[in-house]
C-alpha cells in the first residue's frame, strides 16, 4: 500500500490510460482524426464543424458515459461533487470557454497532441495543468476540498 496516496489505484489508472490511448489511436489510425472530446461534443450537438460525420461524434460522446457506467457496475467508486450546483455550472461554463479559447481540450491536446509531440499541445497542456493546480489550491483555501 502506498502511504503517501492511500486511495491510489495504480492498476486501474494504468488500465484507464491504456483504454484512453487505445481510443485515441483508433480515432487517429482509423479515421485520421484527433480524439478531442470537446470538438466531438460540439459536433455531436451540432454547434461545431469538422470533417467527422455527426454519427461518429455521437457514438464517441455516447460511449463516454456508457463506459463509465459499465466500470461503475464492475467496480463502484465514490464520486464527490462541488458544494453547490452554481459552482458546478460555472466550472462547466469556464471549461467550455477554455476549450474554445485553447482550440481544444485535455484529451485533444494532452493525450493526442503530446503523443504527436505538438509544441502547441505541450504549451496548452502546461497551461491546463497550471490552471488545475491553481484551482485546487483555491478550492482548498476556501475549504471546498
Phi, psi and omega in degrees: 000141179274115182284336178286322179232081187296335180267005184293143176232078186299327179296316179292322177296320178296315179297317178299318178297319177298317181293320177296315178298320178296316179298317178297318180293320179296317179296315184290312183283325183276323184241353181070027184231142175288137180276066176270115186296321181295319177293319178293321178295317178298318179293322181296323180266002173086014179253357180244157177250164178165177182272347181288150172286154179296328179297319178297314180298316179297319180297316181295312182293323178293325180294335181297303179290329178294320176296318178296320179296320178297315179296320179297328177289317182288317183216093182299142177231150177281134180240133176238150181238165177301163186292344180215156178297324180299317179297320180296315180293314180298317178299317178297318178294320178295321177296316178299317177297317181296323179292325176289318180296320182271005181055040177152173184241187183295329179287316180292311181278310188288324181264301186282319182292317179295322181292339176265004180059038178284123179297321179298320179291325177297316179294316180297317181294321176299319178291320176302312183296315179299317178296321178296316178299316181295321179295316179298317179298317180294317180295320177294321179296329179274358179083019183260005183208000000 
